[in-house]
Amino acid sequence: MANPRIPLPIDEVLAEISARLAGAPRLVLAAPPGAGKTTRVPLSLAGFLDLAPAVNGRILMLEPRRIAARMAAQQMAKSLGEPLGRRVGLTTRVDRKVSAETVIEVITDGLFTRRILNDPELKGVGAVLFDEFHERRLNSDLGLALALESQGAFNEGLKLVIMSATLDTARVSAVFDAPVVESEGRMYPVETRYLGRSQDRIEDRMAAAVRRALREETGSILAFLPGAGEIQRTEKRLEGLGADVLVAPLFGALTLAEQDAAVSPAPAGTRKIVLATDIAESALTIEGVRIVIDSGLSRVAEDNIGGLGSRLTTVRASRASVDQRRGRAGRLEPGVCYRLWDEEATRGLMSAPVPEILSSDLSGLVLTLAEWGERDARNLTWMDAPPAGRLEVAADLLRTLRAVEEDGRLTALGSEMSRLPLAPRLAALVAGSVGGERALAAEVAALA
């Protein structure tokens, strides 16, 4: 039995979204956190709410993270009163639940790239929705560029929807020649309290802030830390808070059961403290949370010396990110946001994260484009064009690895490399090995 539908701000523009898509191949949707875009827009376009179907064919919705994909798919299936895998399906590297009935398929952005490479026409697909596009992950930018190619060359009926909470809508609209629909968010008042910086370890400062918030406020807490190590050390420092306080870590490497436990409501009479990385920044709503504690730090991927993929570096979060985090405190009721820095420092933050396409190793992107049959990335449409210097370095590396010919055409080795979920250097190590050496190479690549 379908669950009763709670009104959300996005409901007011669902009819406009369908009407705009009827007359345009692309659409930009700006909707702040809490509007309901992730779970309502696909259902509406499929005709599962109050409107007629606006899309002919399956709807693919891209999510940048596995946990966000799984939570969105589960919530939509639950709203229809169905198990996951019927009309709403899910595809990630560790979980695939789809069937002949599936109309909406939530898929991670990296797997979408593989899907479109295998099927450039996207047969049977009527729309591709790019959720949380403001994160500007390399896979999302690449997936959109390839989807635009598919739309122009193979699938004229394909609809593309770019959805985000913090987009420069005018610029996105101009780049992709798409009309804009904006939804007003539902945001309760959030009081911001600055606790200042110190030379203490971030785990000590976070633990102290959590204890302070427990004394000063009611409700559950969502605390943002840069990575799993900081989360685990903070969790250790919060031992002994009492039987009525539950501490739950939330990061990508946890099991599905551990992730579900973190985002589920706290038991009656219990307060929950969720220690999370930025995976909880935008796509997830954790019931009962009205307090956010923000370390002000993020972990981003940067080029690794030697080309063995990327390394994670801790940096100050952007203004867009800390504003997103603050908004988590006002999703369900008035809330409080504690920030572990001085108020004046907020003005010095970058306005938004640097798009990965401008700062990352592009050898994987160039290899993917070679498999697509495109030797010049400038021929595709990008929100931000990949830098020419990085493209040339990437092409040189691929020629050295014998993944592409001198003219950029994909080699047999390169074709095998492109199908491995590894950085090109590691993929070459595995693809170039034979027999027992191949198994050993795969183990080495997994540890790199």
C-alpha positions as CSV (number, residue, x, y, z in Angstrom):
1,M,0.0,0.0,0.0
2,A,1.3,3.4,-1.0
3,N,2.3,5.7,1.9
4,P,0.4,9.0,2.4
5,R,2.1,11.8,0.5
6,I,3.4,14.7,2.5
7,P,3.2,18.0,0.6
8,L,6.6,19.3,-0.4
9,P,7.6,22.6,-2.0
10,I,8.5,21.0,-5.3
11,D,4.9,19.9,-5.8
12,E,4.0,23.4,-6.8
13,V,6.2,23.3,-9.9
14,L,5.8,19.7,-11.1
15,A,3.2,20.7,-13.7
16,E,5.5,23.4,-15.0
17,I,8.4,20.9,-15.2
18,S,6.2,18.6,-17.4
19,A,5.0,21.5,-19.5
20,R,8.5,22.8,-20.1
21,L,9.8,19.4,-21.1
22,A,7.0,18.9,-23.5
23,G,8.4,21.8,-25.5
24,A,12.1,21.5,-24.9
25,P,14.7,18.7,-24.9
26,R,16.5,20.0,-21.8
27,L,15.6,21.6,-18.6
28,V,17.4,23.2,-15.6
29,L,15.7,22.7,-12.2
30,A,16.9,24.8,-9.3
31,A,15.5,23.6,-6.0
32,P,17.1,24.2,-2.5
33,P,17.5,21.4,0.1
34,G,14.2,20.2,1.4
35,A,12.2,21.0,-1.7
36,G,11.8,17.3,-2.6
37,K,13.2,17.3,-6.1
38,T,15.1,14.0,-5.8
39,T,12.1,11.8,-4.9
40,R,9.2,13.7,-6.5
41,V,10.4,14.8,-9.9
42,P,11.1,11.2,-11.2
43,L,7.8,10.0,-9.9
44,S,5.9,12.9,-11.5
45,L,7.6,12.5,-14.9
46,A,6.8,8.8,-14.8
47,G,3.1,9.6,-14.2
48,F,3.1,8.0,-10.8
49,L,1.7,11.1,-9.0
50,D,-1.2,13.4,-10.1
51,L,0.0,14.2,-13.7
52,A,0.1,12.2,-16.9
53,P,3.5,10.7,-17.9
54,A,5.8,13.4,-19.3
55,V,8.4,10.9,-20.6
56,N,8.3,8.0,-23.1
57,G,10.6,5.3,-21.8
58,R,12.7,4.6,-18.7
59,I,13.9,7.4,-16.5
60,L,17.5,7.3,-15.4
61,M,18.4,9.4,-12.4
62,L,22.1,9.9,-11.7
63,E,23.3,10.3,-8.2
64,P,27.0,11.1,-7.3
65,R,27.1,8.6,-4.4
66,R,26.0,5.1,-3.7
67,I,24.3,5.9,-0.4
68,A,22.3,8.8,-1.9
69,A,21.3,6.6,-4.9
70,R,20.1,3.8,-2.6
71,M,18.2,6.1,-0.2
72,A,16.5,7.9,-3.1
73,A,15.4,4.7,-4.7
74,Q,14.2,3.2,-1.5
75,Q,12.2,6.3,-0.6
76,M,10.5,6.4,-4.0
77,A,9.7,2.7,-3.9
78,K,8.3,3.0,-0.4
79,S,6.1,5.9,-1.4
80,L,4.5,3.6,-4.0
81,G,4.0,0.9,-1.5
82,E,6.4,-1.5,-3.5
83,P,9.6,-3.3,-2.9
84,L,12.7,-1.9,-4.6
85,G,13.2,-3.4,-8.0
86,R,9.6,-3.1,-9.3
87,R,8.6,0.3,-10.8
88,V,11.6,1.9,-9.1
89,G,15.0,0.3,-9.5
90,L,18.6,0.8,-8.3
91,T,22.0,0.2,-10.0
92,T,25.3,0.7,-8.2
93,R,28.5,-1.3,-8.2
94,V,27.4,-3.3,-5.2
95,D,23.6,-3.4,-5.7
96,R,21.4,-4.0,-8.7
97,K,17.6,-4.3,-8.3
98,V,15.8,-3.7,-11.6
99,S,13.1,-5.7,-13.5
100,A,11.0,-5.6,-16.6
101,E,8.6,-3.4,-14.6
102,T,11.2,-0.8,-13.8
103,V,10.3,2.7,-15.1
104,I,12.6,4.8,-12.8
105,E,16.2,3.5,-12.4
106,V,18.5,5.3,-9.9
107,I,22.1,4.9,-11.0
108,T,25.5,6.2,-9.9
109,D,27.1,8.6,-12.3
110,G,30.1,6.4,-13.0
111,L,28.0,3.4,-14.0
112,F,25.9,5.7,-16.3
113,T,29.1,6.5,-18.2
114,R,29.7,2.8,-18.8
115,R,26.0,2.3,-19.7
116,I,26.1,5.0,-22.4
117,L,29.4,3.7,-23.8
118,N,27.8,0.3,-24.2
119,D,24.6,1.8,-25.6
120,P,25.1,5.2,-27.2
121,E,21.5,5.3,-28.3
122,L,20.3,4.7,-24.8
123,K,17.6,2.5,-26.2
124,G,14.4,2.5,-24.2
125,V,15.5,5.5,-22.2
126,G,13.2,8.6,-22.3
127,A,15.0,10.9,-19.8
128,V,18.2,11.3,-17.9
129,L,18.1,13.3,-14.7
130,F,21.4,14.7,-13.3
131,D,20.8,15.1,-9.6
132,E,23.1,17.2,-7.3
133,F,24.8,18.6,-10.4
134,H,26.3,21.4,-8.4
135,E,28.8,19.0,-6.9
136,R,30.5,19.1,-10.4
137,R,32.0,15.6,-10.2
138,L,34.0,14.5,-13.2
139,N,31.7,11.6,-13.9
140,S,28.7,13.9,-13.9
141,D,30.3,16.4,-16.3
142,L,31.4,13.6,-18.6
143,G,28.0,11.8,-18.4
144,L,26.2,15.0,-19.3
145,A,28.6,15.7,-22.3
146,L,28.0,12.1,-23.6
147,A,24.2,12.4,-23.0
148,L,24.1,15.6,-25.1
149,E,25.9,13.7,-27.9
150,S,23.5,10.9,-27.7
151,Q,20.5,13.3,-27.7
152,G,21.9,15.1,-30.8
153,A,23.0,12.1,-32.8
154,F,21.0,9.0,-31.8
155,N,18.0,9.8,-29.6
156,E,16.2,13.0,-30.5
157,G,13.3,12.2,-28.1
158,L,15.7,12.0,-25.1
159,K,15.0,14.5,-22.3
160,L,17.8,15.8,-20.1
161,V,17.1,17.5,-16.7
162,I,19.9,19.1,-14.7
163,M,18.9,19.4,-11.1
164,S,20.7,21.1,-8.2
165,A,20.3,23.0,-5.0
166,T,23.0,25.6,-5.7
167,L,23.3,26.2,-9.4
168,D,24.2,29.4,-11.3
169,T,21.0,28.8,-13.3
170,A,21.6,31.6,-15.8
171,R,25.0,30.2,-16.8
172,V,23.8,26.6,-16.9
173,S,20.8,27.6,-19.0
174,A,23.0,29.5,-21.5
175,V,25.6,26.7,-21.8
176,F,23.0,24.0,-22.4
177,D,20.3,26.0,-24.1
178,A,17.7,25.0,-21.6
179,P,14.8,26.8,-19.8
180,V,14.9,27.1,-16.1
181,V,12.3,26.1,-13.5
182,E,12.9,27.3,-9.9
183,S,11.3,25.8,-6.8
184,E,11.1,27.7,-3.5
185,G,12.5,25.6,-0.6
186,R,11.0,25.0,2.7
187,M,13.6,26.2,5.2
188,Y,12.9,26.7,8.9
189,P,15.0,29.4,10.7
190,V,18.5,28.3,11.6
191,E,20.6,30.1,14.3
192,T,24.3,30.1,13.6
193,R,26.8,30.0,16.5
194,Y,30.5,30.4,15.8
195,L,32.8,28.6,18.2
196,G,36.1,29.9,16.8
197,R,39.2,28.0,15.8
198,S,42.0,26.6,18.0
199,Q,45.2,24.5,17.7
200,D,43.5,21.5,19.2
201,R,42.9,18.4,17.0
202,I,39.6,18.6,15.1
203,E,38.4,15.4,16.8
204,D,38.8,17.1,20.2
205,R,37.1,20.3,19.1
206,M,34.2,18.3,17.5
207,A,33.7,16.2,20.6
208,A,33.6,19.3,22.8
209,A,31.1,21.0,20.5
210,V,28.9,17.9,20.5
211,R,28.8,17.8,24.3
212,R,28.0,21.5,24.4
213,A,25.2,21.1,21.9
214,L,23.7,18.2,23.9
215,R,23.7,20.5,27.0
216,E,22.3,23.6,25.2
217,E,19.8,22.1,22.7
218,T,17.2,19.4,22.2
219,G,17.1,17.0,19.2
220,S,19.6,14.9,17.3
221,I,22.9,16.1,15.8
222,L,24.5,15.9,12.4
223,A,28.2,16.6,12.6
224,F,30.4,17.1,9.5
225,L,34.0,15.9,9.5
226,P,36.3,15.5,6.5
227,G,36.9,11.7,6.5
228,A,36.4,8.3,8.1
229,G,39.5,8.6,10.3
230,E,38.3,11.8,12.0
231,I,34.9,10.3,12.4
232,Q,36.2,7.1,14.1
233,R,38.5,9.1,16.4
234,T,35.6,11.5,17.3
235,E,33.4,8.5,18.0
236,K,36.0,7.2,20.4
237,R,36.1,10.5,22.2
238,L,32.3,10.5,22.7
239,E,32.1,7.2,24.5
240,G,30.2,7.3,27.8
241,L,27.6,9.8,26.8
242,G,24.8,7.7,28.3
243,A,22.2,5.2,27.2
244,D,19.9,7.8,25.8
245,V,22.5,9.1,23.3
246,L,23.3,7.0,20.2
247,V,26.5,7.8,18.1
248,A,26.4,6.7,14.5
249,P,29.1,7.1,11.9
250,L,28.2,7.7,8.3
251,F,30.8,7.4,5.4
252,G,31.0,5.6,2.1
253,A,33.0,2.5,3.2
254,L,30.5,1.4,5.8
255,T,28.2,-1.6,5.2
256,L,24.7,-1.0,3.9
257,A,23.3,-2.0,7.3
258,E,25.6,0.5,9.1
259,Q,24.6,3.3,6.7
260,D,20.9,2.5,7.2
261,A,21.4,2.6,10.9
262,A,22.9,6.1,10.7
263,V,20.1,7.6,8.6
264,S,17.2,5.9,10.4
265,P,15.2,7.9,13.1
266,A,16.5,7.6,16.6
267,P,14.5,5.3,18.9
268,A,12.0,6.9,21.1
269,G,13.6,8.6,24.1
270,T,17.0,8.6,22.4
271,R,19.1,11.3,20.8
272,K,21.3,10.5,17.8
273,I,24.6,12.0,16.9
274,V,25.5,11.2,13.3
275,L,29.2,11.8,12.5
276,A,29.3,12.2,8.7
277,T,31.4,13.1,5.8
278,D,30.0,15.4,3.1
279,I,27.9,12.5,1.8
280,A,25.2,13.9,4.1
281,E,25.5,17.4,2.7
282,S,22.7,17.5,0.3
283,A,20.8,14.4,-0.8
284,L,19.9,12.8,2.6
285,T,17.4,13.9,5.2
286,I,17.9,12.3,8.7
287,E,14.7,12.5,10.7
288,G,15.0,14.3,14.1
289,V,18.1,16.3,13.2
290,R,17.8,20.0,14.2
291,I,21.4,20.6,15.2
292,V,24.4,20.7,12.7
293,I,28.0,21.0,13.9
294,D,30.3,21.8,11.0
295,S,34.1,21.4,11.1
296,G,34.4,23.5,8.0
297,L,36.6,20.9,6.3
298,S,36.2,18.8,3.2
299,R,38.3,16.1,1.6
300,V,38.9,16.4,-2.1
301,A,40.7,14.3,-4.7
302,E,43.9,15.8,-6.2
303,D,46.3,14.4,-8.7
304,N,48.7,11.8,-7.3
305,I,52.3,12.1,-8.2
306,G,53.1,9.3,-10.6
307,G,49.7,9.1,-12.1
308,L,48.4,6.2,-9.9
309,G,45.0,7.9,-9.6
310,S,44.3,10.6,-7.0
311,R,45.0,11.3,-3.4
312,L,42.6,12.8,-0.9
313,T,43.5,16.2,0.6
314,T,41.8,18.0,3.4
315,V,40.8,21.6,2.5
316,R,38.5,24.3,3.8
317,A,34.9,23.7,2.6
318,S,33.4,26.2,0.2
319,R,30.8,28.7,1.1
320,A,28.2,26.8,-0.9
321,S,29.1,23.6,1.0
322,V,28.9,25.2,4.5
323,D,25.6,26.8,3.6
324,Q,24.3,23.4,2.4
325,R,25.4,21.8,5.7
326,R,23.8,24.6,7.7
327,G,20.5,24.0,5.9
328,R,20.4,20.5,7.2
329,A,19.4,21.9,10.6
330,G,16.3,23.5,9.2
331,R,14.9,20.8,7.1
332,L,12.2,19.6,9.5
333,E,12.0,22.3,12.2
334,P,13.8,25.4,13.5
335,G,17.4,24.5,14.2
336,V,20.9,25.5,15.3
337,C,24.2,25.3,13.4
338,Y,27.5,25.4,15.3
339,R,30.6,26.3,13.2
340,L,34.1,25.5,14.4
341,W,35.6,28.7,13.1
342,D,35.2,32.5,13.4
343,E,32.4,34.4,11.7
344,E,34.9,36.6,9.8
345,A,36.5,33.5,8.2
346,T,33.3,32.7,6.3
347,R,33.9,35.7,4.0
348,G,37.2,34.2,2.9
349,L,35.8,30.9,1.8
350,M,35.6,30.0,-1.9
351,S,32.2,30.5,-3.3
352,A,31.9,27.0,-4.6
353,P,34.0,23.8,-4.9
354,V,36.4,23.7,-7.8
355,P,34.9,21.5,-10.5
356,E,36.8,18.2,-10.7
357,I,37.3,18.6,-14.4
358,L,39.5,21.7,-13.8
359,S,41.7,20.1,-11.1
360,S,41.8,16.3,-11.6
361,D,43.8,13.9,-13.6
362,L,42.0,13.6,-17.0
363,S,43.6,10.4,-18.3
364,G,40.5,8.4,-17.5
365,L,38.3,11.0,-19.2
366,V,40.5,11.0,-22.4
367,L,40.4,7.2,-22.4
368,T,36.6,7.2,-22.1
369,L,36.4,9.7,-25.0
370,A,38.7,7.5,-27.1
371,E,36.3,4.6,-26.5
372,W,33.4,6.9,-27.5
373,G,35.3,7.6,-30.7
374,E,36.1,11.2,-29.9
375,R,39.8,12.3,-30.1
376,D,39.2,16.0,-29.3
377,A,37.4,16.9,-26.1
378,R,36.8,20.4,-27.4
379,N,34.1,19.0,-29.8
380,L,31.8,18.2,-26.8
381,T,29.7,20.6,-24.8
382,W,31.0,21.2,-21.2
383,M,29.9,23.4,-18.4
384,D,33.6,24.0,-17.9
385,A,35.9,22.9,-20.7
386,P,38.7,20.6,-19.6
387,P,42.0,22.5,-19.6
388,A,44.1,22.0,-22.7
389,G,47.3,21.4,-20.7
390,R,45.7,18.6,-18.6
391,L,44.3,17.0,-21.7
392,E,47.7,16.9,-23.4
393,V,49.3,15.4,-20.3
394,A,46.6,12.8,-20.1
395,A,47.0,11.9,-23.8
396,D,50.8,11.6,-23.4
397,L,50.3,9.2,-20.5
398,L,47.8,7.0,-22.5
399,R,50.2,6.8,-25.4
400,T,53.0,5.8,-23.1
401,L,50.7,3.1,-21.6
402,R,49.9,1.9,-25.2
403,A,46.2,2.6,-24.5
404,V,45.9,4.9,-27.6
405,E,47.7,5.2,-30.9
406,E,49.7,8.3,-31.8
407,D,46.6,9.7,-33.5
408,G,44.4,9.1,-30.4
409,R,42.6,6.0,-31.6
410,L,41.9,3.4,-28.9
411,T,44.1,0.2,-28.9
412,A,43.0,-3.3,-28.0
413,L,44.8,-2.8,-24.7
414,G,43.1,0.5,-24.2
415,S,39.7,-1.0,-24.8
416,E,40.3,-3.5,-22.1
417,M,41.7,-0.9,-19.7
418,S,38.6,1.3,-20.2
419,R,36.3,-1.4,-18.8
420,L,38.2,-1.6,-15.5
421,P,37.1,0.7,-12.6
422,L,40.7,1.8,-12.1
423,A,42.9,4.7,-12.9
424,P,44.7,4.2,-16.3
425,R,48.1,3.3,-14.9
426,L,46.6,0.6,-12.6
427,A,44.2,-0.5,-15.4
428,A,47.3,-1.0,-17.6
429,L,48.9,-3.1,-14.9
430,V,46.0,-5.4,-14.7
431,A,45.0,-5.5,-18.4
432,G,48.6,-6.1,-19.5
433,S,49.1,-9.1,-17.1
434,V,48.4,-12.8,-18.0
435,G,47.6,-15.9,-16.0
436,G,48.5,-15.9,-12.4
437,E,50.2,-12.5,-12.8
438,R,46.9,-10.9,-13.6
439,A,45.3,-12.0,-10.3
440,L,48.4,-10.6,-8.5
441,A,48.2,-7.4,-10.5
442,A,44.6,-7.0,-9.5
443,E,45.4,-7.4,-5.8
444,V,48.2,-4.8,-6.1
445,A,45.9,-2.4,-7.9
446,A,43.3,-2.8,-5.2
447,L,45.8,-1.8,-2.5
448,A,47.2,1.2,-4.4
